[in-house]
């Protein structure tokens, strides 16, 4: 049996060192293209028409019980939101629509009643959905996408921010106000979702803007370390303000094919001389990011890093 132990040990070492990457979830952006109520097979089965049959006698007697499968309904209904984001050919498409969709939870077992969450969602409104993929850079310890954190940042623990998460099925807050006051965050995030509904389909990008005040440049390193470098389609822009609310440093983190995008965007934002005091100025920053992205951003395919270690 020694060969089995040797094989198992080899397999464990291989899996630990291989470059197969780590599981990750990115956010894809688009808009609500359609809303559907779809009739599907009933999901509520139970055993029925059971019967017991016995054979033989005495100590050789044995019995077995067999049942049929019955269903509570002839059919169920799914309530779905169809995005404008086309599915990847290699991935399964539950409803064979050719576009990613999300299910809104039923309010009754069969799905007869229209869910209020489905009703509230409007056609053409921006939407974000979660998409799983393999991040081949997670195993590269020299990459900002690596999950291996080698530096601690105790000075920024009070400013720890979470990676944006989807809420209300299709919404997300990609504008993060770290420590500024008197900013209307909701309206800014609504605008950023509208921008991402264009950047997503057009550039395969996901804009995230992180705005801070009077923090060091290593704050960006701290956040990226906590976020394991973000995701392959993220365009994360850090903008820090001085005590007069003017921009004093900018850092862009993304998986771009060419560095000209980061350089151009950094220079454009540093040239913005107005104090950032209100929703108006933040929206102007977002517009500048969008404009520069469409001018010079091209996402580097994750497939290029498939053999990364």
C-alpha positions as CSV (number, residue, x, y, z in Angstrom):
1,X,0.0,0.0,0.0
2,X,3.1,2.3,0.1
3,X,2.4,3.3,-3.5
4,X,-1.0,4.7,-2.5
5,X,0.6,6.9,0.2
6,X,3.2,8.1,-2.2
7,X,0.6,9.0,-4.8
8,X,-1.6,10.8,-2.3
9,X,1.5,12.8,-1.1
10,X,2.4,13.7,-4.7
11,X,-1.2,14.8,-5.4
12,X,-1.3,17.1,-2.3
13,X,2.1,18.7,-3.2
14,X,0.9,19.2,-6.8
15,X,-2.4,20.8,-5.8
16,X,-0.6,23.0,-3.4
17,X,1.9,24.2,-6.0
18,X,0.0,24.1,-9.2
19,X,-1.0,27.2,-11.1
20,X,-4.7,26.3,-11.4
21,X,-5.7,29.6,-9.8
22,X,-8.2,30.6,-7.2
23,X,-12.0,30.8,-7.4
24,X,-13.2,34.4,-7.6
25,X,-16.4,36.4,-8.2
26,X,-16.3,39.5,-10.4
27,X,-19.1,42.0,-11.0
28,X,-20.5,42.4,-14.5
29,X,-22.4,45.6,-15.4
30,X,-25.2,46.3,-17.9
31,X,-28.8,47.2,-17.8
32,X,-32.2,45.4,-17.4
33,X,-33.1,44.2,-20.8
34,X,-36.2,42.2,-20.0
35,X,-38.3,40.7,-17.2
36,X,-39.8,37.3,-17.5
37,X,-42.2,34.9,-15.8
38,X,-41.0,31.5,-17.0
39,X,-42.9,28.2,-16.7
40,X,-40.6,25.5,-15.4
41,X,-40.8,21.9,-14.2
42,X,-42.1,21.5,-10.7
43,X,-39.3,21.3,-8.1
44,X,-41.4,19.9,-5.3
45,X,-41.3,16.1,-5.4
46,X,-42.3,13.5,-2.9
47,X,-42.5,9.7,-2.7
48,X,-45.9,8.2,-3.5
49,X,-47.6,4.9,-4.5
50,X,-45.2,3.0,-2.2
51,X,-45.5,-0.7,-1.9
52,X,-43.6,-3.4,0.0
53,X,-42.8,-6.7,-1.6
54,X,-41.4,-9.7,0.3
55,X,-39.8,-12.9,-0.9
56,X,-38.9,-16.2,0.6
57,X,-39.7,-17.5,4.0
58,X,-38.1,-18.0,7.4
59,X,-34.5,-16.8,7.7
60,X,-34.3,-16.4,3.9
61,X,-37.3,-14.0,3.8
62,X,-36.4,-10.4,2.6
63,X,-38.6,-7.4,1.9
64,X,-38.0,-4.3,-0.2
65,X,-40.0,-1.1,-0.5
66,X,-40.4,0.8,-3.8
67,X,-42.0,4.2,-4.4
68,X,-42.8,6.4,-7.4
69,X,-42.0,10.1,-7.5
70,X,-44.9,12.5,-7.5
71,X,-45.0,16.3,-7.8
72,X,-47.0,18.9,-5.9
73,X,-47.8,20.9,-9.0
74,X,-47.9,20.3,-12.8
75,X,-45.4,23.2,-13.1
76,X,-43.7,26.1,-11.3
77,X,-42.9,29.6,-12.3
78,X,-39.5,31.4,-12.1
79,X,-39.4,35.2,-12.0
80,X,-36.3,36.4,-13.7
81,X,-34.4,39.6,-14.6
82,X,-32.6,39.4,-17.9
83,X,-29.5,41.5,-18.3
84,X,-28.0,43.0,-21.4
85,X,-24.8,41.0,-20.7
86,X,-24.2,38.2,-23.2
87,X,-23.3,34.8,-21.7
88,X,-19.9,33.2,-22.5
89,X,-20.4,30.3,-24.9
90,X,-18.6,27.8,-22.6
91,X,-20.9,28.5,-19.7
92,X,-24.3,27.0,-19.0
93,X,-27.3,29.1,-19.7
94,X,-30.2,28.0,-17.5
95,X,-33.0,29.5,-19.7
96,X,-31.2,29.4,-23.1
97,X,-31.6,33.2,-23.5
98,X,-28.0,34.0,-24.5
99,X,-27.8,36.7,-21.8
100,X,-27.1,36.4,-18.1
101,X,-30.1,36.5,-15.8
102,X,-30.9,36.4,-12.1
103,X,-33.8,34.7,-10.3
104,X,-36.0,36.7,-8.0
105,X,-37.0,34.5,-5.0
106,X,-40.6,33.2,-5.2
107,X,-43.1,34.4,-2.6
108,X,-45.1,31.1,-2.8
109,X,-43.9,27.6,-3.4
110,X,-45.2,27.4,-7.0
111,X,-44.3,30.9,-8.0
112,X,-47.9,32.0,-8.9
113,X,-47.7,35.3,-7.1
114,X,-45.7,38.1,-8.6
115,X,-42.8,39.0,-6.2
116,X,-42.7,42.7,-5.2
117,X,-38.9,42.8,-5.7
118,X,-39.5,41.7,-9.3
119,X,-42.2,44.4,-9.8
120,X,-39.9,47.2,-8.4
121,X,-37.1,46.6,-10.9
122,X,-37.5,48.7,-14.1
123,X,-36.6,48.0,-17.6
124,X,-33.4,49.8,-18.8
125,X,-32.2,50.6,-15.3
126,X,-28.5,49.8,-14.7
127,X,-27.8,46.5,-13.1
128,X,-24.8,44.5,-11.7
129,X,-24.6,40.8,-11.4
130,X,-22.1,38.4,-9.9
131,X,-20.0,36.1,-12.1
132,X,-17.7,33.3,-11.0
133,X,-14.3,32.8,-12.7
134,X,-10.9,31.4,-12.1
135,X,-8.3,34.0,-11.1
136,X,-4.9,32.6,-12.2
137,X,-3.1,35.5,-10.4
138,X,-4.2,34.3,-6.9
139,X,-1.3,31.9,-6.8
140,X,1.3,34.4,-7.9
141,X,2.9,35.7,-4.7
142,X,4.3,38.7,-6.7
143,X,0.9,39.8,-7.9
144,X,-1.4,42.2,-6.1
145,X,-4.1,39.6,-6.8
146,X,-2.3,37.2,-4.5
147,X,-4.1,36.2,-1.3
148,X,-0.8,36.1,0.6
149,X,-0.6,39.2,2.7
150,X,3.0,40.0,3.7
151,X,2.6,43.5,5.0
152,X,0.5,44.8,7.9
153,X,-0.9,48.3,8.0
154,X,-2.0,49.0,11.6
155,X,-2.3,52.7,11.0
156,X,-5.3,52.1,8.6
157,X,-7.3,49.5,10.5
158,X,-9.8,52.2,11.5
159,X,-10.3,52.9,7.7
160,X,-10.9,49.3,6.7
161,X,-13.4,49.1,3.8
162,X,-15.2,46.1,2.4
163,X,-15.2,45.1,-1.2
164,X,-18.6,46.2,-2.8
165,X,-21.4,43.7,-2.6
166,X,-24.6,43.5,-4.6
167,X,-27.8,44.4,-2.8
168,X,-31.5,44.5,-3.8
169,X,-30.6,41.9,-6.4
170,X,-29.1,44.2,-9.0
171,X,-27.6,47.3,-7.2
172,X,-24.1,48.0,-5.9
173,X,-22.2,50.9,-4.3
174,X,-18.9,51.3,-6.2
175,X,-18.3,54.8,-4.8
176,X,-16.6,54.5,-1.4
177,X,-16.3,57.5,0.8
178,X,-13.6,56.6,3.3
179,X,-13.5,59.6,5.7
180,X,-15.1,62.6,4.0
181,X,-18.2,64.4,5.3
182,X,-21.2,66.0,3.7
183,X,-21.3,64.0,0.5
184,X,-24.6,62.5,-1.0
185,X,-23.3,59.0,-1.5
186,X,-26.6,57.5,-2.8
187,X,-26.8,59.9,-5.8
188,X,-23.2,59.4,-6.6
189,X,-23.5,55.7,-6.6
190,X,-26.6,55.9,-8.8
191,X,-24.6,57.9,-11.3
192,X,-21.7,55.5,-11.1
193,X,-24.0,52.6,-11.9
194,X,-25.2,54.4,-15.0
195,X,-21.6,54.9,-16.1
196,X,-20.8,51.3,-15.4
197,X,-23.7,50.2,-17.5
198,X,-21.7,51.6,-20.4
199,X,-18.2,50.7,-19.3
200,X,-19.2,47.1,-18.6
201,X,-20.4,46.1,-22.1
202,X,-18.1,48.5,-23.9
203,X,-14.8,47.7,-22.1
204,X,-15.5,44.7,-19.9
205,X,-14.7,47.0,-16.9
206,X,-16.0,47.7,-13.5
207,X,-15.2,51.2,-12.2
208,X,-14.7,51.6,-8.4
209,X,-13.9,55.0,-7.0
210,X,-12.4,55.3,-3.5
211,X,-12.2,58.8,-2.1
212,X,-10.2,59.6,1.0
213,X,-8.8,62.6,2.8
214,X,-5.4,63.2,4.5
215,X,-4.2,59.6,4.2
216,X,-0.8,58.3,2.9
217,X,-0.3,56.7,-0.5
218,X,0.2,53.3,1.2
219,X,-3.5,53.4,2.1
220,X,-4.1,52.0,-1.5
221,X,-1.7,49.2,-0.7
222,X,-3.7,48.4,2.5
223,X,-7.0,48.3,0.6
224,X,-5.7,46.2,-2.2
225,X,-4.1,43.8,0.3
226,X,-7.4,43.4,2.1
227,X,-9.2,42.9,-1.2
228,X,-6.6,40.4,-2.6
229,X,-6.1,42.8,-5.5
230,X,-9.7,43.0,-6.5
231,X,-11.0,41.3,-9.6
232,X,-9.8,41.0,-13.2
233,X,-12.3,43.5,-14.6
234,X,-12.0,46.1,-11.8
235,X,-10.7,49.6,-12.5
236,X,-10.0,50.8,-9.0
237,X,-9.2,54.5,-8.7
238,X,-7.9,55.9,-5.4
239,X,-8.2,59.7,-5.0
240,X,-6.9,61.3,-1.8
241,X,-7.5,64.9,-0.8
242,X,-5.4,67.3,1.2
243,X,-6.7,69.3,4.1
244,X,-8.0,71.9,1.6
245,X,-10.0,69.2,-0.2
246,X,-7.8,69.3,-3.3
247,X,-6.4,66.2,-4.9
248,X,-2.8,65.4,-3.8
249,X,-2.4,61.8,-4.9
250,X,-4.0,59.3,-7.2
251,X,-3.5,55.6,-7.7
252,X,-5.1,53.4,-10.3
253,X,-5.2,49.6,-10.0
254,X,-6.4,47.5,-13.0
255,X,-5.4,44.7,-15.3
256,X,-4.8,46.9,-18.3
257,X,-3.1,45.8,-21.5
258,X,-1.2,49.1,-21.7
259,X,0.1,51.4,-18.9
260,X,-0.9,54.5,-20.9
261,X,-4.3,54.2,-19.4
262,X,-3.1,54.5,-15.8
263,X,-0.7,57.3,-16.7
264,X,-3.3,59.3,-18.6
265,X,-5.9,59.0,-15.9
266,X,-3.6,59.8,-13.1
267,X,-2.4,63.0,-14.9
268,X,-5.9,64.0,-15.8
269,X,-7.2,63.7,-12.2
270,X,-4.1,65.4,-10.7
271,X,-4.8,68.3,-13.1
272,X,-8.3,68.7,-11.6
273,X,-7.7,71.8,-9.4
274,X,-11.2,72.4,-7.9
275,X,-11.7,71.4,-4.3
276,X,-13.9,68.2,-4.0
277,X,-16.7,69.5,-1.8
278,X,-19.9,68.2,-3.2
279,X,-21.7,65.6,-5.4
280,X,-21.0,67.8,-8.5
281,X,-17.2,67.5,-8.3
282,X,-17.2,63.7,-7.6
283,X,-19.4,63.2,-10.6
284,X,-16.9,65.2,-12.7
285,X,-14.2,62.8,-11.5
286,X,-16.2,59.8,-12.5
287,X,-16.9,61.4,-15.9
288,X,-13.1,61.9,-16.4
289,X,-12.4,58.3,-15.5
290,X,-15.1,57.1,-17.9
291,X,-13.7,59.3,-20.7
292,X,-10.1,58.2,-20.2
293,X,-11.2,54.6,-20.0
294,X,-12.9,54.7,-23.4
295,X,-9.9,56.5,-24.8
296,X,-7.1,54.1,-23.7
297,X,-8.3,51.2,-21.5
298,X,-8.1,47.6,-22.8
299,X,-8.4,44.8,-20.3
300,X,-5.7,42.2,-20.3
301,X,-7.3,38.7,-20.7
302,X,-7.0,36.4,-17.6
303,X,-6.1,33.6,-20.0
304,X,-2.7,35.3,-20.4
305,X,-1.9,34.4,-16.8
306,X,-3.2,30.8,-16.9
307,X,0.3,29.4,-16.4
308,X,1.2,32.0,-13.8
309,X,2.7,30.7,-10.5
